[in-house]
Amino acid sequence: MSTQQGRKVYTPDETEKHEMAGRMYEAVDLQLAIENGHLNSVEEILARLKLNADRLSKVLKLDTWVSSEDRLCLDLVETIQSAEKQSTR
């Protein structure tokens, strides 16, 4: 089924849903940080986004991740720290 030229309607799989959920959580985290006064300038927002992108890049290269029991919330910092601990053993 088509909607507009070059577009189609489809049912996303679980992987795609998880990716969208991750993007949503990142957007909500950023929104809350701004609303709670933790980020006050565009420069601070940019720095936070760069830090998160760096962490995500590191995590994507790892074989094991640390998350909540339901696997809905990936802990980037703990995942990186866990990998660093294992590499020093």
Secondary structure, 3 states (H helix, E strand, C coil): CECCCCCECCCCCHHHHHHHHHHHHHHHHHHHHHHCCCCCCHHHHHHHHHHHHHHHHHHHCCCCCCECCCCCCECHHHHHHHHHHHHCC
